[in-house]
Amino acid sequence: MKKIAILGSTGSIGTQTLEVVRENGDIEVISLAAGSNTELLEQQVREFPQVVCVYEEEKAREFRERLKDVAVRIVTGMDGLIETACVPEAEIVVTAVVGMIGIRPTIAAIEAGKDIALANKETLVTAGHL
């Protein structure tokens, strides 16, 4: 079974990735990250992961309150994105966050030995030389 982390789980690529996961029994979601769509992220967390990143701290506080009944680790900010990308159990990281914000977590995941499924052209354009 492949174990994956999804950065940008509430966007179009992230939600499509989760559809693929649901249709295949050989993929397990280990961690998710999203920016501000905490309503959709809450639905995803209740179905999938062990670690979740809500990028904005204020939204994360509200999110923690709503998910008191779920055994999930909630992290925030860039450090949280990096942690979400580098969860030891994850083998593949789907990088689908908008803009250049995906560079640091993607590089950290590469350094951690993860395979990268890059769905973010900004990361490739701005850090391709690395």
C-alpha positions as CSV (number, residue, x, y, z in Angstrom):
1,M,0.0,0.0,0.0
2,K,1.3,3.4,-1.0
3,K,1.2,6.1,1.8
4,I,0.8,9.7,0.7
5,A,0.8,13.3,2.0
6,I,-1.2,15.9,0.2
7,L,-0.3,19.5,0.4
8,G,-3.3,21.5,-1.0
9,S,-5.9,18.9,-0.2
10,T,-8.9,21.3,-0.6
11,G,-8.0,22.6,-4.1
12,S,-8.9,21.0,-7.4
13,I,-5.8,18.7,-7.6
14,G,-6.1,17.7,-3.9
15,T,-9.7,16.9,-4.1
16,Q,-9.2,14.9,-7.3
17,T,-6.3,13.0,-5.6
18,L,-8.6,12.1,-2.8
19,E,-11.2,10.8,-5.3
20,V,-8.5,8.5,-6.7
21,V,-7.6,7.4,-3.2
22,R,-11.3,6.5,-2.5
23,E,-11.5,4.5,-5.7
24,N,-8.3,2.5,-5.1
25,G,-7.7,0.3,-2.1
26,D,-4.0,0.5,-2.3
27,I,-3.4,4.2,-1.3
28,E,-3.5,5.5,2.3
29,V,-3.6,9.2,3.2
30,I,-1.2,10.0,6.0
31,S,-1.3,13.8,6.1
32,L,-3.2,16.7,4.6
33,A,-2.5,20.4,4.4
34,A,-4.8,23.3,3.4
35,G,-4.8,27.1,3.5
36,S,-8.2,28.4,4.6
37,N,-11.0,26.1,3.5
38,T,-11.4,24.5,6.9
39,E,-15.0,23.3,6.2
40,L,-13.8,21.0,3.4
41,L,-10.7,20.1,5.3
42,E,-12.7,19.0,8.3
43,Q,-14.6,16.5,6.1
44,Q,-11.3,15.2,4.8
45,V,-9.8,14.9,8.2
46,R,-12.8,12.9,9.5
47,E,-12.2,10.5,6.7
48,F,-8.4,10.3,6.3
49,P,-5.3,11.5,8.1
50,Q,-3.3,11.4,11.2
51,V,-1.6,14.8,10.7
52,V,-3.1,17.9,9.2
53,C,-1.8,21.4,8.6
54,V,-4.0,24.5,8.6
55,Y,-1.7,27.2,7.3
56,E,-3.3,30.2,9.0
57,E,-2.9,30.1,12.8
58,E,-6.3,31.8,13.6
59,K,-8.1,29.3,11.4
60,A,-6.1,26.4,13.1
61,R,-7.4,27.5,16.5
62,E,-11.0,27.3,15.3
63,F,-10.3,24.0,13.6
64,R,-8.8,22.5,16.7
65,E,-12.0,23.4,18.6
66,R,-14.2,21.8,16.0
67,L,-12.1,18.6,15.9
68,K,-11.8,17.8,19.6
69,D,-13.5,14.5,19.0
70,V,-10.9,13.3,16.4
71,A,-7.5,11.9,17.1
72,V,-5.5,14.1,14.7
73,R,-2.4,16.2,15.1
74,I,-2.9,19.8,13.9
75,V,0.1,21.9,12.9
76,T,0.3,25.4,11.4
77,G,2.3,27.7,9.2
78,M,5.4,26.9,7.1
79,D,6.8,24.6,9.8
80,G,3.5,22.7,9.8
81,L,3.6,22.4,6.0
82,I,7.2,21.0,6.2
83,E,6.1,18.6,8.9
84,T,3.1,17.5,6.9
85,A,5.3,16.8,3.9
86,C,7.9,14.9,5.9
87,V,5.7,12.7,8.0
88,P,7.9,9.5,8.3
89,E,5.2,7.1,7.1
90,A,4.5,9.0,3.9
91,E,6.3,7.7,0.8
92,I,4.8,10.1,-1.8
93,V,4.1,13.8,-1.4
94,V,1.5,15.4,-3.7
95,T,2.5,19.1,-3.9
96,A,-0.6,21.0,-5.0
97,V,-0.4,24.2,-3.0
98,V,-0.8,27.5,-4.9
99,G,2.2,29.7,-5.6
100,M,5.7,29.6,-4.3
101,I,4.7,28.5,-0.8
102,G,5.3,24.8,-1.9
103,I,9.0,25.2,-2.4
104,R,10.3,24.7,1.1
105,P,8.1,21.7,2.0
106,T,8.8,20.1,-1.4
107,I,12.6,20.5,-0.9
108,A,12.3,19.2,2.7
109,A,10.3,16.2,1.4
110,I,13.0,15.5,-1.3
111,E,15.7,15.7,1.4
112,A,13.7,13.3,3.5
113,G,13.7,10.7,0.7
114,K,10.1,11.2,-0.4
115,D,8.9,10.8,-4.0
116,I,7.2,14.0,-5.2
117,A,4.1,14.3,-7.3
118,L,4.4,17.9,-8.3
119,A,1.2,19.7,-9.4
120,N,2.5,23.2,-8.8
121,K,4.3,24.9,-11.7
122,E,5.6,27.7,-9.5
123,T,7.7,25.4,-7.5
124,L,9.2,23.9,-10.6
125,V,9.8,27.3,-12.3
126,T,11.3,29.1,-9.2
127,A,13.2,26.2,-7.8
128,G,13.9,24.0,-10.8
129,H,17.5,24.9,-10.8
130,L,17.9,23.3,-7.3
